[in-house]
């Protein structure tokens, strides 16, 4: 029984951490309707930046904010390529991801003196310092500290995203993803709104990388491989399973989707699948999620976004001000 409980705790820990990535992709893919592939580069950006900074003695909690800001900067560049240079979204993501391979490698080699991996196992992280130090390392004989800290971070981020989406800027973001002509009618620049949305999405991707790196105690640029698949799978699984729960917000849906994805992944690994097949397993889970969504997948995306864009209709006067 203890083994099963520990497995469940591990699923919850990782599911919550990757939920931060899923929330970022929910903003770009579901709300903004922008297929952003650059998260495969911004996720490890947050990780390697955090690893290097912690090795230099920077406060691990401050590293979260720095990583988020760095991710936003990368997202801004992606947005500028699309809006100002008229490059299609998919190519913007590919270009940014390719560029980040070099950027991340330079950061990690500069900060570690030429090493390809930033290891900081003996350093303080968000899971053993500050707020975490107030939480017992074990509760009821089980290590719950990491899960509790991850839950707190996810809840704070979820609340902030939900609050932002109710603001005038958030309403414009939703309106732009649904129909950017409406944004133009309001006298606003949809390009600026898209850039902001991409900044937020990539900011959360980098934040997720920072949290996961601190949990592992190390970081390298290979951590970003497959993050697009993982994040999208979490969003799609959440939509497919919880589509009928009308009172559930989009952020809650993707968080639960991330937990379900991690549970599915763990079940497959428990069958004894060799580690070299891990990425194939992730791809298959994503494929199954797409099949389950079927022809209704697009409808699910639009329905979810419409549900959370209702304030746009109700707040027309606020947007027009």
N, C-alpha and C positions, 0 to 999 in steps of 0.2 A: 504493500500500500504506500509506503514511504517513497518508493521508487516512482510510482505513478504520480504522486503529489509533486515530487521534484520535477518531473517531466512537464506537468501542467504549469508549474511556476516558471520554468524555462520558456515555455510557449508564451505565457503572458508577458514576461520580460521583453522578449524579442518582438512580439507582436505590437506591444505598446511603443517600442522604440521606432519600429518601421512605420508605425501609424503616423508619425510626424512627416515622413516622406509621402505617405498616402494623402495626407491633408494638402501638401503642396501640389501634388498632381491632381487632386480634386479641383483646386483653384484653376490650374492651367488647362486641364483636359475637359473637365465637366462644366465649369462655370465660364471660363474664357473661350472654350472650344479651340484651344491651340495645342496641337500635338508637339510637345516640347521634349526633344531627346537629349537636351543638354544636361539633364539631371544625372546622367551617367558620369558627368564630369564634375558637377557641383557637389554631389554627395561626397566623393573622396576629397574634394577641396576642403570641406568642413572638417573631415577626419584628419588629413595631414596637417592642416593649419593648427588644429587643436593639439595634435601630437607634438608638433614643433614648439608651440607656445608653452605647453605644460613642461616640456623639457627645459625651457628657458626660465621657468619659475613663475609663469603667469597664473593667476587664479583660475581654476578650472571652470567656475561659474561664469567668469568674464569671457572665457573662451567660447561659451555658447553664444553670447551676443556678438562677438567678433566673427564667428563662423557664419552666423545668420547674416550679418552685414556683408561679408565677403560673397555669400551666395546671392544676395540681392544685387551686388555689383555685377556679377556674372550674368544674372538674369536681365539686368538692364542692357548689357551689351547684346545679348540675344535679341531683346526687343528692338534695339536700335537698328540692328541688321535687318530685321523684318520691316519695321515701320519706315525708316529713313532710306534704306537701300533697296527696298522692295524685293527682298529675298524670301522665298516661300518658307513657311514654318519648319518643315522637315529638314531642309538644307541648313537653316539657321542652327537647328539643334545639332546637326552633324558637324558643322563647322566649329561650333562652340565646344562640343565634346572633344574634337580632335585637338583644338587649341589647349584645352584644359589638361590633356595628357602631358604636355610639356610644362605648363604652369605648375601643376601639382608635383611633377618630378623635380623641378627647380626648387620649389619650396621645401620639399622634404630633404633634398641633398644639401641645400644651403643650411638648413636648420640642424642637420644631424652630422655635418662634416663629411658628406659623401655617401652616407648610408642610404639604402633604398627603403628601409623601414624605420619608422620612429617608434621606439619602445620606451614606455614610461610606466612599467609595472610597479615601480617603487615610489612613484609620485602620487600626490593627492589628486583625487578626481571628484566629480560631483557625487560619486557613490560612497565616498568615505570621508568627506570633509564638509564643513559648513552645516547646512540643513541635515545632511545625511548622518552626521555625527550624533544628532539627537535621537535617531532611530536605532533601536537595538539591532545588532548584527543578525541575531536570530530571534524569531518569534514562534513559540510553540515547537521549537526544535527545527524549524525550517528557515532558510535564508530568504527573507522577504524584503530586505532593505532595497535591493535593486529594483524590484517590482514596484515598491511603494514610491520611490523617487521617480521612476519612469511614469507612473500613473499621475503623479502631481504635475510633472512637466507637460504631459499630454493634455490634462484637464485645463491647465492654465492656457496653453496654446489654443485649445478648442474654444474656450470662452472668448479669448481675444479675437479669433477669427469670426466667431458668430457675432460678436459686437461690431466688428469692422464691417461685416456684410450688411449691417443695418444702418450704417452711416451713409451720407450722401456719396462719398467716394465708392463705397461698397455697392451701392445701388447702380452707380454708373458702370462699375465693373460687370455686374450682372447684365445690365442692359446692352453693353457692348458685345458680350459673348452671345447674346440672343439675337441682336440685330444692331450692328454699329450705325445704321442709318438713323436709328432713334436717338443715339448719342449725338450725332451731327445735328439733328433737329433741335436738340436742347442747347446747341451752341457750344458743345464740348468737343475736344479732339479725341476721337477713339484711339488714335495711335498712342497718345500719352497714357490712356487707360490700359491699353494692352501691355505697355512697358511696365507699368506698375504691377499688373497681375503676374507677369513673368518674374518680376523681382521678388514678389511674395512667394511664388511657387518654388523658385530656386533657393530662396532664403530658408524655407522649411527643409528642402533637400539637404542643404549644407548643415543645418541644425541637427537633422537626423544623423548625418555622418559624424558630427561632433559627439553626440550622445553615445553612439555605438562604439566609436573609437575609445572613448573613456571607459566603456564597459569592458572592452577587450584588453585595454592597456597597451595598445599598439595601433599603428595606422600605416597604410600604404595606398598607392594609387589604384591598385587592383581591386580595392573594396567597392568601386563603382560599377563593376561588371554586372550586368543584369538588373540594375536598379529600376530601369524603365519598366521591365517586365514585372518585377515584384510590386512596384507601386500601382501600375495599371491593374494587375490581377487583384490587388486588395480593393481597389475602387469598384471593379466590375463584380467581384464576388459579393461585396457589400450591397451593391445595387440589386443583384439577382436575388439575394436571400431576403433582404429587408425592404424590398420595394413596396410592400403593402402596408408597412407601418407608417401611417401618415404623419404621426406626431414626431417622428424621428428626424432630426436635422441631418443634413448631408455630412457634416463633420463626424457625427456619431456613427453614421452608416459606414464611412470609410475606416474608422477606428475598429469597428467590429469586423469589417472585411479583412483588415490586416491580421486580426487575431485568428480568424477562420483560416486565412491563407497559411499562417505559420503552423496552425494545428494540422492542416492537410499535409504540409511539407514534412512535419515531424512524423506523422503516421507513415508516410512513404519511406522515410529514412529508417524507421523502426523495423521495416521489413528486410533490412540488411543490404540496401542498395549501396554499392561502393561510392566513395566520395567523389571520384572522377566523373560520376554521372549526375552530380548535384545540379548543374545548370540545365541539363536535359530535363530533370525532374521539375525544375521551376518552369521551364517552357511548356511542359505537358500540363501542369496545373493551370497555367495561363490559357492554354488551348481549351482545356475542359471548361474553364470559366466562360470563355467566348462562346463555346457550343451551348452551354446552359443558358447564356443570355440570348443566343439565337437571333432571329429577326427582330426581337423586341428590344435588343440592346440599345439601339439608337433612341428608341422611344423611352427607355428607362432613363437615359442620360437627360433627354429633353424634359421628361416629366419631373425628374428630381430638380433640375435647374429651374423649371417653371415654378415649382412649389416654393423654392427659396427666392424666386424673383417676384413673388406676389407683392412684396413691399414696393417694387418698382411701379406697379400699377396703382397701388394705394398711395404711393408717395410721389406721384407725378408732379404735384405742386412743389414739393420739396426740391425735386431735381430741377425744376424750372426756375427756381429762385436764383 
